[in-house]
Structures are given as C-alpha cells and as structure tokens.
Amino acid sequence: MSDLRTLLTPKRLAELSAEGRAQAARSRFVDPDVVAESKKILRERGEIWAASVLMRDLSRRSRRGGWPWLEDGEMETLILANRAEWEQLAAAAQGGESR
C-alpha cells in the first residue's frame, strides 16, 4: 500500500465530492461495479491516499471485510479523484513537465 496523499487541490476535491454525491443519489441501490472499482483503488492507492481525498479519518471499519466505512457518494468520489489525478499527471507529462 502507498503512503502517498492526493495531488488534487482542496477546491478540486470539493468539486469531486459534490459530483460523487450527485452520482450516488441517482439510484437508491449501490452499484456493484462502483464497489468493486473503489475497493481496487483502495488496495492500489491505500487508505492514506483515500483519507486525503475524502478529507477525513478512515479508521471506522465496515462490518464486511474490514474496509473503511464510506458514506454515500464517497466510493464515487474515490473513483473520480483517481481518474482526475491520472488525467492531471498525463497532462503534465504531455506538457513536458518532468517529475
């Protein structure tokens, strides 16, 4: 697991959080594809990254599988933030900026 925090600005995180909540509100049921993708991101990026994206402590655990307890829209927010970071990195690479 990674110890890295998000590269996104707090303003961008707030936008993504609002978008994630809006996506979750479109259905009263949890999308199993969203669950699977968010778990994959948690495994790959780590809980420190996820906590920095969600801007809160993730020590509270779900009853199933020991995953962090996520509120409505937070799974979607993690997915959106993951994509946004990769897009940001790709744009920086294309612009000739070095790491």
TIZA-300094 format. One record per residue (C-alpha): residue number from 1; x, y, z. Coordinates in nm, 3 decimals. Layout:
N
<NUM; <X; Y; Z>>
...
//
This chain:
99
<1; <0.000; 0.000; 0.000>>
<2; <0.103; 0.352; -0.072>>
<3; <0.175; 0.627; 0.180>>
<4; <0.109; 0.900; -0.077>>
<5; <-0.151; 1.170; -0.041>>
<6; <-0.358; 1.317; -0.318>>
<7; <-0.213; 1.573; -0.558>>
<8; <-0.550; 1.740; -0.611>>
<9; <-0.633; 2.080; -0.463>>
<10; <-0.893; 2.115; -0.188>>
<11; <-1.114; 2.307; -0.432>>
<12; <-1.096; 2.022; -0.686>>
<13; <-1.164; 1.767; -0.411>>
<14; <-1.476; 1.960; -0.306>>
<15; <-1.597; 1.958; -0.668>>
<16; <-1.535; 1.584; -0.699>>
<17; <-1.708; 1.518; -0.367>>
<18; <-2.018; 1.704; -0.484>>
<19; <-2.012; 1.512; -0.812>>
<20; <-1.969; 1.181; -0.627>>
<21; <-2.266; 1.255; -0.401>>
<22; <-2.477; 1.350; -0.705>>
<23; <-2.385; 1.025; -0.880>>
<24; <-2.474; 0.819; -0.573>>
<25; <-2.807; 1.000; -0.534>>
<26; <-2.920; 0.895; -0.882>>
<27; <-3.002; 0.546; -0.756>>
<28; <-3.124; 0.411; -0.425>>
<29; <-2.915; 0.098; -0.481>>
<30; <-2.539; 0.060; -0.459>>
<31; <-2.378; -0.017; -0.794>>
<32; <-2.165; -0.335; -0.758>>
<33; <-1.925; -0.206; -1.025>>
<34; <-1.865; 0.108; -0.817>>
<35; <-1.800; -0.107; -0.509>>
<36; <-1.550; -0.325; -0.698>>
<37; <-1.368; -0.028; -0.851>>
<38; <-1.349; 0.163; -0.523>>
<39; <-1.209; -0.146; -0.345>>
<40; <-0.949; -0.184; -0.621>>
<41; <-0.850; 0.180; -0.580>>
<42; <-0.826; 0.140; -0.202>>
<43; <-0.598; -0.162; -0.248>>
<44; <-0.378; 0.013; -0.504>>
<45; <-0.367; 0.370; -0.370>>
<46; <-0.401; 0.296; 0.002>>
<47; <-0.610; 0.434; 0.282>>
<48; <-0.381; 0.731; 0.344>>
<49; <-0.448; 0.849; -0.012>>
<50; <-0.822; 0.783; 0.028>>
<51; <-0.835; 0.972; 0.359>>
<52; <-0.662; 1.270; 0.195>>
<53; <-0.916; 1.261; -0.090>>
<54; <-1.214; 1.236; 0.142>>
<55; <-1.055; 1.481; 0.389>>
<56; <-1.146; 1.270; 0.691>>
<57; <-1.023; 0.986; 0.912>>
<58; <-1.098; 0.637; 0.777>>
<59; <-1.036; 0.437; 1.094>>
<60; <-1.405; 0.339; 1.130>>
<61; <-1.443; -0.001; 0.967>>
<62; <-1.722; -0.161; 0.769>>
<63; <-1.880; -0.473; 0.912>>
<64; <-1.792; -0.664; 0.597>>
<65; <-1.435; -0.733; 0.505>>
<66; <-1.265; -0.474; 0.724>>
<67; <-1.286; -0.199; 0.462>>
<68; <-1.316; 0.163; 0.572>>
<69; <-1.670; 0.282; 0.636>>
<70; <-1.766; 0.503; 0.342>>
<71; <-2.057; 0.745; 0.338>>
<72; <-2.294; 0.792; 0.043>>
<73; <-2.104; 0.922; -0.257>>
<74; <-1.757; 0.852; -0.118>>
<75; <-1.695; 0.544; -0.332>>
<76; <-1.782; 0.751; -0.637>>
<77; <-1.559; 1.034; -0.511>>
<78; <-1.261; 0.798; -0.481>>
<79; <-1.314; 0.681; -0.838>>
<80; <-1.346; 1.037; -0.967>>
<81; <-1.037; 1.151; -0.775>>
<82; <-0.832; 0.859; -0.903>>
<83; <-0.924; 0.946; -1.263>>
<84; <-0.863; 1.317; -1.204>>
<85; <-0.515; 1.254; -1.065>>
<86; <-0.420; 1.032; -1.358>>
<87; <-0.552; 1.294; -1.601>>
<88; <-0.352; 1.563; -1.419>>
<89; <-0.034; 1.355; -1.438>>
<90; <-0.091; 1.275; -1.806>>
<91; <-0.149; 1.642; -1.887>>
<92; <0.170; 1.739; -1.703>>
<93; <0.367; 1.471; -1.891>>
<94; <0.233; 1.589; -2.225>>
<95; <0.320; 1.947; -2.136>>
<96; <0.684; 1.848; -2.100>>
<97; <0.697; 1.892; -1.726>>
<98; <0.929; 1.648; -1.551>>
<99; <0.865; 1.491; -1.214>>
//
